[in-house]
Amino acid sequence: MVTHMYSDYGATVLFATTTIMCSCRKYESIGILRKHAFKVFDRNDVFILPPRYIMNRWTKYAKRGFCIEKIESENETLKTHAARLSRKATSLALKCSMSKPLLDDLEKALDKLNLEADDSLNKMQENEVPLVSNDPDVFFR
């Protein structure tokens, strides 16, 4: 048990499960490890914090899988969707930057998707009905 000299709180570590039990119960109630908990890890030569004590909200992946739906125009929704896809593509490119073969595979996949997108856009343009009418009695509203 390690106690802090200015407080009545203490902490004990269980090495079998790398679990820390502290008397203030801040981690169990609100998810905050206090100074005395870190001191116990330090005194017992545990220099890498066990993953169970690293909350997802503290990581760079905190926003992953979290989406807020807002009621917006369809055009704005498409823009935000495109921005989200852009962030995913950038993240993927950074992951693949560790290996030349991975980057080459990613580039081939992106080229293939680009061709498929061009084909889809061409088909959509062919299927569109022209808005111009040859009938002189039709007025535009």
PETA-V163075 format. One record per pair of residues at least 6 apart in sequence whose ideal C-beta (glycine too) atoms are under 6 Angstrom apart, sorted by sequence separation. I is the first residue (numbers start at 1). J is the second residue. D is the distance in whole Angstrom. If there is no record, write none. Layout:
BEGIN
i | j | d
I | J | D
I | J | D
END
This chain:
BEGIN
i | j | d
26 | 32 | 5
27 | 33 | 5
56 | 62 | 6
96 | 102 | 4
3 | 10 | 4
13 | 20 | 5
96 | 103 | 5
26 | 34 | 5
1 | 10 | 5
2 | 11 | 6
11 | 20 | 6
12 | 21 | 5
24 | 34 | 6
96 | 106 | 5
1 | 12 | 5
11 | 22 | 4
10 | 23 | 5
9 | 23 | 5
9 | 24 | 4
22 | 37 | 5
20 | 37 | 5
33 | 53 | 6
31 | 55 | 5
11 | 36 | 5
11 | 37 | 5
9 | 36 | 5
13 | 40 | 5
11 | 40 | 4
13 | 44 | 6
4 | 36 | 5
18 | 50 | 5
2 | 39 | 5
2 | 40 | 5
2 | 43 | 6
END
